[in-house]
Amino acid sequence: MTNINEYLGGRIFNITELDTMVLNELQNCGSKIFEATFKKNDKLFCRRCLMELPKLPIKLQYCRQCINLGKIQSTDKLLISSTNVKYPIQNNYLYWNGQLTSNQKRGVRELIKAFENKQDHLIWAVTGAGKTEMIFPLIEQVLQKGRRIAICSPRVDVCIELFPRIQKVFPNTTLGLFHGKSDEKYHLTQIMLSTVHQLVRFEDAFDVLVIDEVDSYPLAGNRMLHKAIKKAKKKSGMIVYLSATPPKELLMRVNKGQISITRLYQRFHGHPLPEPYCHLLFRKIELWGINPILKIHLDKLIKNNQRFMLFFPQIPMMKSFAKKLKKVYPSLTFVDVSSKDELRLEKVQQFREKNVQAILTTTILERGVTFKKITVIVLEAQAKEFSKTALIQIAGRAGRGKDSFDDEVHFYYRYYNQQIRKACWEINYLNRQAKR
C-alpha cells in the first residue's frame, strides 16, 4: 500500500517516476500537473530549478542545472503535490525552559511582527548570539496556526547539529532531516530541516522558510539556490535570513525597505567576541618541521592539555602539517577533517566528546559548529581562502560558552593584508557597538 505522505507537501516529481495508482491518488488529493519547461522571452526554462536550458545539439533538450535530482527533458511533465494538509493540534508545542536575554526578546518581537506582516526578515547577529533560540517562538507561532516551516542551511554539518536541538524542544511535532547524505526517505513533516539544495524539489510548499548562514558557500552567489528558496515559499509566506556576516545584496534590500532587520551585537552570555591575537611568522609554518614561533604556542597548549582547533587554507597543507605534528608530538591525539572526508561527521563528534585534544580543519568548520573551552588558531591567515567573512566566522568558534567566554583566537600569517585587517576591525567594531 502506498504511503501518500512520502509525496505530499509541494514536492515536485517527474511523472515518469510515478506509477499510475500513485499518480491518480495524488491528483485526487489536489496535486497538479505542469509542463516540465516554460518559455520566457523566447528562452526555455526548467520548471523545477527555474534555470535556462542552453540549446543543445540534440533532439530532446534537457536541464543540466538540476540533473543530479533526476533528468528532466523538455517534453516531460511534472507533478507538484498538494500542500492542503491539516496537522494535529497540540495543547503545547514548545518545551523549553531556557531564558532569552533582553536583546533576544527584542529580536523575537521584531521577528514575530515580521511574521504577522508577512514580511521577509534578516537577523544580523554576532556568532554565539543565540540565533537558534530566537527562532523557537517563531516556530511555535507557525505551528499554532497550523502552518509549515522549513529550516535550511547550505551545509550538511549545520543541519545535523541543529536537528537534535529542534527535536528536543518540539518533541511532539513531526520533524524531518533531509540532505544528500541522509538515509531518511522524504515524508511530510510540519517542520523540515534540510540543506538548501533540497528546496529545488519544492514549489509553493512552506509558510515560513528560515535560511541559516545565508552568506555561506555554496549558497552565496548561487542563482539556482536563491531561486529555489523563493520558489519553495508560499506566495503568502515569509523568509527569515540568519547571518553573522550578511552579504551586501541582503543589506541593500534592507536599505531599500524590502526586508526588515534585527541587529544583535552581543553574545547571549553578555561577554564580548574574542579579538584575535596577530602573529607575523616571516617564514612558512613548516620551517624546521614546525615554525619555532608557532611551536612555542603549541608546546604551551599541549603541556596545559588545552583543546585547540587549527585552520588551514588548503587540504594538502593540512595533511602535510598533520604528519609533522604527529612526528613532533607523538602523544598528541588529534583528527583532521575536510570537505572531502567521508568520516568528517564522526571525527567532529570525536572532538566534541573530547576524545581527542585537537582538530585540524579547513574552512569547512568555519561556521555552524559549537565547541567549548578551545583555542582557535588560523595558519597562513593571509591566504586567499580566508576572506574577511571566513576569518570572522572562524574567530566566532571561540568563547561560545558562559564558562569559556575568554577563549583565545590567534591569526598566524606571513604578511598582513586587507582581509586580516578588516576582520579584526569588524570584530572590534561589533564589540564597541555592544557596549553602546
N, C-alpha and C positions, 0 to 999 in steps of 0.2 A: 504493500500500500504506500502511496506517495505521501511524504511529509511536505505539505504545501508551504510550511514555514521556512523551508530551505530556498524558497523562491520569492516570497513576498518582501515588500519594503522598498519599492523604487529601484529594484535590481534590473540591470539590462542583460538580456540574453539574446544570442543569435538563435532564431527559431529552429535552425538545423540541429541545435544541441538538445532540443526538447522533443520527447515523444508525443504522439497525438493526444493521449489521455491527459498528460500534464498540461499541454497547451490549451486544451479545451477547459480544463479546470481553472487555470489561471485567467483565461478570458471571462469565465463565468464570475470570477471574483472582482472583475473590473480592470484587469490588465489590458494594455493597449498595444497594438502592433503598428510599427512605423517602418518606413524605408530606412535602410542602413546608412544611406548617404543623402545629402541635400545640396542644392546648388545655391550659390550666393555670388552675385557679380560675375557670373559665368565661370565660377570656380567650384570644384567639387569638394565637399567636406564630409567627414565621418561623423555620424550621429553620436557615437559612443564617446569619442575623445574631443570632438569639435575641431580637429585639426584638418588642414587641407590635404587632399590626396594629390601628390605630384603625379603628373601624367607619366605612365609607364608604357614602354613599347610592347604591351601585351593586350590581349582582347579584354580580359576581365581585370579591371582596376581593383586594387585592394589597399587598405590602410596599413602603412608600415609603422605609424607612430604608436599604436596600441596593439601591435600584433602579438606581443608577449601575453596578452589576455585572451588570445584566440583570434584567428584570421577572420576579417570582415571584408567581403567583396562588395562591389558597388551594386550588385543585383540582389544581395541578401536583404532579409527583413529582420528587424529587432523587436523583441517584446520587452516592454517596460512594465514591471509587475506593479500591482496595486499597492498603494500606501494607506488605503482605507481600512485601518486596523484599530481595534479597541483593546487597550491594555488594561490589565487587572488594577482595580482601585485598592489602595492601601490606606490604612489609618495613619501610618507613619512611614515615610520614605527614607529619611536621613537619620542615621545612627552615628552621631559624632559628638563627643564631649569636649572637644578642643575649644579654645578661646581665640577669637580673632583680635588682632591689635586694633587700635583706633584707626590707623591708616588703612588696614584691610577692610574694616567695617565701612569706611568712606568709599573705598573701591567697590565693595559689594553693592552699596546703594546706587552708585553710578552705573554699575553693570545691570542691575535689575531694572533701573529706569530705561536703559537702552533696550532691554528685552521687551518691556511693556510698549515702547515706542517702535519696536521692530526695526531698530537702527543698528548697523554694524558698529562694533566697539573694539578699541585697542587697549589692552592692559600693558603699559610700558613699565615694567618693574625690574629692579635690580635682581641679579641672581640671588636666590635664597630669600626672596621677599615673601614667599608663601603664596604663589600664584595658584597652585593646585587647590589649596584650602579655600581660596577665594571663589572658586567656581562651584564649590559644594552647594551654596544656597541657590545658585542659578540652576544647577541640575535639579534640585528639589522643586523649584518653581515649574520647570519644564514637565517633570513627572506628575506633579499635582494637577496640571492642566491636561494630562493625558496625551502629551506630545512626546516626540522622539528627539534624541540628541546623539551626535557623534563627536568624539574627541579624537583628534588626529594629530600625528606628528610625522615629519619627513623621515624620522629614524626609528628603526625597529626597537632599539635598546630603550628608547624613551617610552614607547608603548608598553613594553614588557614590564618596565619598572612601575608604570602608572597603574597597570591593571589591578594588582592586589590592593592598592590604596583605595581605588574606587569601589572594588568589590567589598571591602571591609565596611565602608560607610553606607553603602546601598545594598545590603545583603539580600533583600527580598525582591530586587528588581532584576529583570533579565538583562544580562551583560555578556557581550561577546568580544573576543580579541581576534582580529583578523589581519594578517600580513603575509607576505610572500613565503616566509619560512614556517608559517603556522600549520599545525596538523589539524586544527579545528576547522571543520567544514562550516561554510556560511549557514546561518539560520537567523531568523528575525529576532531582534532584541530591541528593547526600548532604549538602552544605552549601548552604543557601539564604540569600541576603541580600535583604531586601525592606523596603518600608515596612510599618508595622503594618496599614494598610488591607488589604493583600493577604491577611492572615490570616483575614479574613472568608470567604475562598474555601476554607478548610481545616477539617477536623474530625479529631481524633484522629490527627494527622499526624506530630508531631515528638517525639522523645525528650527533647530539650533545646531550650528557647527562651531566647535572650538578647535582652532588651529594653533597648536603649540609650536614654539620655535619656528615662527614663520620666516625668519631670515636664514634658516639653516639649509645647507645642501642636503638633498637635491631639489628642494622646493624653490630656493632663491633663483630667480631668473628663468624658471621653467614655465613656459606659456601653457603647456598642456595641463600641468598640475593646477595652475591657477584657474584655468577654465573649468577643470573638474570640480574644484571647490564651489564655484558659483553655480555650476550645473546641478550639483548634488543637493544644494539648498532649495527648500521650497520657496515659492515666489513670495510667500508671506513670512518667511523665516529671517534669521539673522546669523551673522558670522562674528565670532569673537576671536581676535588675534591676541596671542600671548607672546611677549618677547622682552628680553633684557637689552637687546640691540636691534630695534626695529629698522627695517630698510627705509631708505629715503622716499620711495614711492608711497609707502604707507603713511609716512609723516606728512607728505604733500596732500594726501587725501584728508588728513586731519585738519590741516591748514585751510583747506577749501570747504570745511564743514560737512564733508561727505560721510565721515565716521566720527563718533565721539571717542574720548580718550580718558583713561585713568593713569595717573603717574604715581609710582611708588619708589621713592629714593632710598628707603630704609629697609633693612632685613627684618624678618619677623622678631628676632631676638633683640633688636634695637641697637646693635653694635655696627660700626662701620664696615665697609668692604675692606678686606686686606689689601693694602697697597704694595705693589711689587718692589722688591729689592733688586736693583740692576747691577750686573757684574760684567765688566769687559774682560773677555778671555784672551784677546790678542791672537791666539792660535786655536786650531781645531780642537774639538772636545776629546779626541783620541790621542793627543800629544803624549808620548811616552806611556802608552797604554790608556791612561785616563788623565786628562789635563790636570796638572797639580793644583790649580786654583779650585777646580771642581772637586777634586779628590779630597781636599781638606774638608769640604762641606759634607761629602758622602761619608767620610770617616766618622764625623760627629753624629750624623743621623743614625748610622748603623750601630755605633757604640751605645747610643741612647735608646736603641730599639724603637726609633721613631719611624712610623709608616710614611711612605712617600710615593708620589707619582712623578715619573719622568716623561715629559712630552717631547717627541721628535717630529721634524717636518716630513721625513720620508721613512718608508718601511725598511729599505736596505740599511740606512744609517742606524735605525733602531736595532735591527738584527745583529749588525756588526758590533754595536756597543754592548749588546746583551752578552756576547761572547767575552768581551773584555771584562765586563762586570763579574762574570762567573769565574774568570781566572784570577782577578784581583781580590774578590770577596767570595771564596768558595763556600762559606757558611751562610751567605745571604740567600733568603728564599724570595723568589720573585717570579712574575709571569710577564709575558709581552703579548700585546693584542693589537690587531689592526682590522681594517675593513675586510681583508681577505682571509681572516682567521675564522674557520668554521667552529672553533671552540671558544669564540670570543665571549659569549654569554656565560659559559661555565667558568672561564678564567676571571671575569669581572666579579662573579659571585664568590670565588675563592678569596679575592682581595677584600670584598665586602665582609666576609665572615672571618677575616683576619687570619686566614690560613697561610698567607704569605705577607712579607713585610713591605714589598714594593711592587708596583705595576708600571711597566714600560708601555707607552702607547703613542699613537699618532693623534691627529685632530678628531678621530672617531669618538673619543671620550671627552671632547671639549665641552659638551653640554648634556643635560638630561640624566646625569648620574650623581648620586649624593653619597659621599663618604665623610666620616667624622674623624677628627684628630689626625690630620695628614699634613704633610708639607708638599707643596706643588712646585715643581721645577720645570722650566721650559728651556730646552737646549737648542742652540742656534736660533734664538728668537728673532734674528734679523732675516730669516729665510722667508721667501715669498709665500710659502704655505701658511705662515702665521700672519693673517690680516689683523687689522686693529680689532675687528669683531671677535676673531678667534682668540686673541690674547685676552680680551676682556672676559670672554666665556671661560677660558681656561683658569684665569685668576679666580673666577667665581666658584671653582670647585672647592676652594679653601674657606675655612671659617664658617661653615654652614650650621654647626651645632651650637646650642646655648653654652655648652661647656667647652667649646673649642673655637670660639669666635676669633681668637688671635692666631689661628693657623697662619703659617708664613707662605708667601709666594715669591719665587726667585726667577728672574729672567737672565739667562746667560747668553751673551752674544759676542760676535767678533767685531761688529761695528754698530753704532747706534743709528737707527733710522726713523723715518716718519711714523711707521706703524707702531713701533715701541713707544715713541713719544706721545702719540695720540691716545694709545691705550692707557698709559699711565695718567695722562691729563684727564681723560674722561672718568676714570675710576676716582681720582681726586675730586673732580667736579661733582660727581654724584654724592660723595661723602659730604661735600660742602653744602649741597642742596638739602641733604637730610638734616643738617643742623639748623636750617633756617626756620 
